Structures are given as C-alpha cells and as structure tokens.
C-alpha cells in the first residue's frame, strides 16, 4: 500500500500491515531483503516523480514478507485491507487542520510477483477475476493519485490543492 503512511504495525485478521520508511531498516528483514523491497517500491512515485519515502507493506503473520502468495491469499489480503480501510475512513477527522486525512485510495493494494529484480508482475482485479501484467521494473512507474497525496502531510495537501487548481 504505497500511499498509506502508518506509524506502527497493525494486525488485521491473518495479516499485518507494517510501516515502510525508505531510510530505515525493516524489522526482521536482512539488508538484502530490505534493498529488494526498496527497489520494488522505487516504481511508486510522488507527484514530483520521486520514489515514495513512506508506505505500508502487508504480510501474513506466519510467512516471510517476501514469500509468494497464492491467488486465494491475495484475495483474502484485499478483503482484510478493505476492513482496515473501513476503520481508517471511520476515524477520519473532517474540517481539522490537526487531523490526518485519508481516503479509500490510500488503502490501494498492489499485489506483485517477482522472480528477480528485472521484471515484476502486477495483478489487477477485474469483474471476471484478475489478470497479471509482467513489466520491466526499470520502466515501471506508478504515480500517487492526486487526492491520495493529500493524506501524506501538510505539504502534500497544499501540493494537491495546487495541482487541482484550488487555492491553498
């Protein structure tokens, strides 16, 4: 969940949503596994085209973070994150400069498979199921939706207002 900035780990059913900070090691991962995740998440960009600094990762409690998941496990992950999304939306603070903003797109799940760091496969949910799309990782860029960038910080809210043509 590259657009979801969290400050701690949150259990949701059989998965945990854990924080990602590009500048910090990930608890329980080796340096090379952390570098792998940084490389993969390098495709997710801010509105300015910079690799995201913060986000959230999802892992099954009894599995390593980089473990392969079955299609059924990915589907369960989408459902459990949907519950977390509902909780996050229910706790939003409206009309408050001090409150953190979030919307459903902050909870978008991108399920990716990879054999090496040359290519990734991204799954997309469709009415008739799902489809996998293989892409060279070096040429893949996924940019934060403007309205989701507002959730990151005050600067993000101001930037989103400028991009949308609204006064700050």
C-alpha positions as CSV (number, residue, x, y, z in Angstrom):
1,X,0.0,0.0,0.0
2,X,2.4,2.7,-1.2
3,X,0.1,5.6,-0.5
4,X,-0.7,4.6,3.1
5,X,1.7,6.2,5.7
6,X,1.4,4.5,9.1
7,X,3.4,4.8,12.2
8,X,3.2,1.2,13.5
9,X,2.2,-2.3,12.7
10,X,-1.5,-3.2,12.7
11,X,-2.8,-6.8,12.7
12,X,-5.9,-7.3,10.5
13,X,-7.1,-10.9,10.6
14,X,-4.2,-13.2,9.5
15,X,-2.1,-10.4,8.0
16,X,-0.2,-7.5,9.5
17,X,0.1,-4.1,7.9
18,X,3.6,-2.8,8.6
19,X,5.2,0.6,8.0
20,X,7.7,1.2,5.3
21,X,10.3,4.0,5.6
22,X,12.9,4.2,2.8
23,X,15.5,5.5,5.2
24,X,15.1,2.8,7.9
25,X,15.6,-1.0,8.0
26,X,12.5,-3.2,8.1
27,X,12.2,-5.2,11.3
28,X,13.0,-8.9,10.8
29,X,14.5,-8.5,7.3
30,X,18.0,-8.8,6.2
31,X,19.7,-5.9,4.5
32,X,19.4,-7.5,1.1
33,X,15.7,-8.2,1.5
34,X,15.2,-4.6,2.6
35,X,17.1,-3.5,-0.5
36,X,14.8,-5.7,-2.7
37,X,11.7,-4.0,-1.2
38,X,13.3,-0.6,-1.8
39,X,14.0,-1.5,-5.4
40,X,10.4,-2.7,-6.0
41,X,8.9,0.3,-4.2
42,X,11.1,2.6,-6.3
43,X,8.5,2.3,-9.0
44,X,5.9,4.0,-6.8
45,X,6.3,7.8,-7.2
46,X,5.2,11.1,-5.7
47,X,3.6,13.8,-7.9
48,X,7.1,15.2,-8.3
49,X,8.4,11.9,-9.7
50,X,10.4,10.9,-6.6
51,X,10.3,7.4,-5.2
52,X,8.0,7.2,-2.2
53,X,9.6,7.6,1.2
54,X,6.8,6.1,3.3
55,X,4.2,3.4,2.7
56,X,2.8,0.2,4.2
57,X,3.5,-3.4,3.5
58,X,1.3,-6.4,4.0
59,X,2.5,-9.7,5.3
60,X,0.9,-12.9,6.5
61,X,1.7,-13.5,10.2
62,X,3.3,-16.9,9.6
63,X,5.2,-16.1,6.4
64,X,8.2,-14.1,5.5
65,X,7.5,-10.7,3.9
66,X,8.8,-11.7,0.5
67,X,7.0,-15.1,0.4
68,X,5.0,-16.0,-2.7
69,X,1.2,-15.8,-2.1
70,X,-1.4,-17.9,-3.8
71,X,-4.3,-16.1,-5.7
72,X,-6.6,-17.0,-2.8
73,X,-4.2,-15.4,-0.2
74,X,-4.1,-12.3,-2.4
75,X,-7.9,-12.2,-2.5
76,X,-8.0,-12.6,1.3
77,X,-5.5,-9.8,1.6
78,X,-7.7,-7.5,-0.4
79,X,-10.7,-8.3,1.8
80,X,-8.8,-7.7,5.1
81,X,-7.3,-4.5,3.8
82,X,-10.9,-3.4,2.9
83,X,-11.7,-3.9,6.6
84,X,-8.7,-1.8,7.6
85,X,-9.8,0.9,5.0
86,X,-13.3,1.0,6.6
87,X,-11.8,1.5,10.0
88,X,-9.4,4.2,8.7
89,X,-12.3,6.1,6.9
90,X,-14.5,5.8,10.0
91,X,-11.8,7.6,12.1
92,X,-11.2,10.5,9.7
93,X,-11.2,14.0,11.1
94,X,-13.0,16.5,8.9
95,X,-12.5,20.2,9.0
96,X,-9.5,20.0,11.3
97,X,-6.0,21.1,10.3
98,X,-4.6,18.9,13.1
99,X,-6.2,15.7,11.9
100,X,-4.7,13.2,9.4
101,X,-6.7,12.9,6.2
102,X,-7.2,9.6,4.4
103,X,-9.4,8.3,1.6
104,X,-10.0,4.8,0.2
105,X,-7.2,5.2,-2.4
106,X,-4.7,5.4,0.5
107,X,-5.5,1.7,1.0
108,X,-5.0,0.5,-2.5
109,X,-3.3,-2.9,-2.5
110,X,-0.8,-3.6,-5.3
111,X,0.0,-7.3,-5.4
112,X,3.3,-8.0,-7.2
113,X,5.2,-11.2,-8.0
114,X,8.8,-11.2,-9.0
115,X,11.5,-13.8,-9.7
116,X,14.3,-11.3,-9.9
117,X,14.5,-7.6,-9.9
118,X,14.4,-7.2,-13.7
119,X,10.7,-7.8,-14.0
120,X,7.6,-7.6,-11.8
121,X,4.1,-8.9,-12.4
122,X,1.3,-6.7,-11.1
123,X,-2.2,-8.1,-10.6
124,X,-5.3,-6.1,-11.5
125,X,-8.7,-7.1,-10.2
126,X,-11.4,-7.2,-12.9
127,X,-15.1,-8.2,-12.9
128,X,-14.2,-11.6,-14.4
129,X,-11.4,-12.2,-11.9
130,X,-7.9,-10.9,-12.1
131,X,-5.1,-10.5,-14.6
132,X,-1.3,-10.4,-14.3
133,X,0.8,-7.9,-16.2
134,X,4.5,-8.5,-16.5
135,X,6.6,-5.3,-16.7
136,X,10.3,-4.4,-16.7
137,X,10.8,-2.9,-13.2
138,X,13.2,-0.2,-14.5
139,X,10.4,1.1,-16.9
140,X,7.5,0.8,-14.5
141,X,6.2,4.0,-12.7
142,X,3.1,4.1,-10.7
143,X,2.3,7.6,-9.5
144,X,0.2,8.5,-6.4
145,X,-3.3,9.7,-7.2
146,X,-3.5,13.5,-6.5
147,X,-6.2,13.1,-3.9
148,X,-4.2,10.4,-2.1
149,X,-1.1,12.5,-1.9
150,X,-3.0,14.9,0.3
151,X,-3.0,12.2,3.0
152,X,0.7,12.3,3.5
153,X,1.4,15.6,5.1
154,X,0.6,19.3,5.1
155,X,2.9,19.8,2.1
156,X,1.0,17.1,0.2
157,X,-2.3,18.7,0.9
158,X,-1.0,22.1,-0.4
159,X,0.5,20.4,-3.4
160,X,-2.8,18.6,-4.2
161,X,-4.7,21.8,-4.0
162,X,-2.3,23.5,-6.5
163,X,-2.5,20.6,-8.9
164,X,-6.3,20.5,-8.6
165,X,-6.4,24.3,-9.2
166,X,-7.8,25.1,-5.7
167,X,-6.3,27.9,-3.5
168,X,-4.2,26.7,-0.5
